């Protein structure tokens, strides 16, 4: 046998092994039960302490948009059914307070 014959047979043997492996993988995939389930709320890490949590801030930052920052039980503020992150837990001051502060700073 020459060297080209050996290389030819080696190529054929490796091709057969590859095809057998692909066939085994295909047969296994037929018997694997796959269920498609909508993913539940994934655990994420708290934005402030990196603990795992499934709570998210529900503060409205724009019409139809919420903050959705992951927040743990230690850092959340619960109001009613909604949880708020420390950034949005404090109520916003009324706009008149900003006007008064700006007016006082202009007078000084």
N, C-alpha and C positions, 0 to 999 in steps of 0.2 A: 504494500500500500504506500502510496506517495503522500507527501505532506498535504497537498490540496484535497485528497480524498478524506484524510483524517479531519481536516478543518470543515469540510462539507458535512461529514457525519456529525461532528460536534455542533454545527449550526442547526442541523435537523433535530438533534436530540434536545438542544436548549429550547427550540421552538415548540417541540412536543411538551416539554415540562411546563413552559409558560401557558400553553393552551389548556393543559390539565388543571393547573392552578386556577385559571380563569373559570373553567367549568365547575370546579369545586366551589369557588366563591359564588357563582351564579346559583348553584343548587342550594347552598346554605341560605342565600337571600330569599329563596322561595319559602323556606320554612320559618323564617324569623317573623314574628308577629309585630307589625308596626301599627301603633295607634297614634293617631294625630289628635293631640289635645291642645286646646288653646293654652298658652303659657300663663300660669298664675303670676301674680305680682312677684317679680323677682326680688330676691334679697339684694339690697345694695348697702353701701357703707355710708354712715351718717356723714354729712358734709362738715360737721364740727369735730367729731371725735373718732371717726372711722369705725365705730361699732356697726355690726350688721343690723339692718332694719328693713321693715317693709312699709314704713309710714312715709308719707310724702306731704310736703307743705301745700296747702290748698288756697293760699293767698292769691287773689286776683291781681295780676300785674298789668294786664291790658284787657280790653273787652274780649271775652272768650278765651283768655289765656291765664293759666295759673303758674305759680312758681315751680312746683314739682321737685323741689330740692329734697333729697332723702334726709330724714331727721329721725333720731332715735327717741326712745321713751324719755330719756333724761333731758333732751334738749327741746322737746316739743312743748307747745302750749295748746291745750285743747279748748276749743270754744264750740260748744254744741257738738255736731258730728264731725267737724273739721279739725285738722291738726295744722299748726302753724310753726314755722321755723323761728329761731330767735330774731332774725332780721325783720320778719313781718309780724311778730307777736305783739309789739307795741302798736296801739292805734295811732294813726297819723294825726298830727296836730291840725286843727282847723286852719284854713287858708288865711284867716284874719290874723292869726298869730305871726305868720311870716310877714304880713304887711306891716304890723305894728313894729316888729323887730327891724325891718328895713327902714321904716320911718324914723325910729329912734337912732339908728346908726347914721342916717343922713343928717340928723340934727346936731350930732356931736362933732 
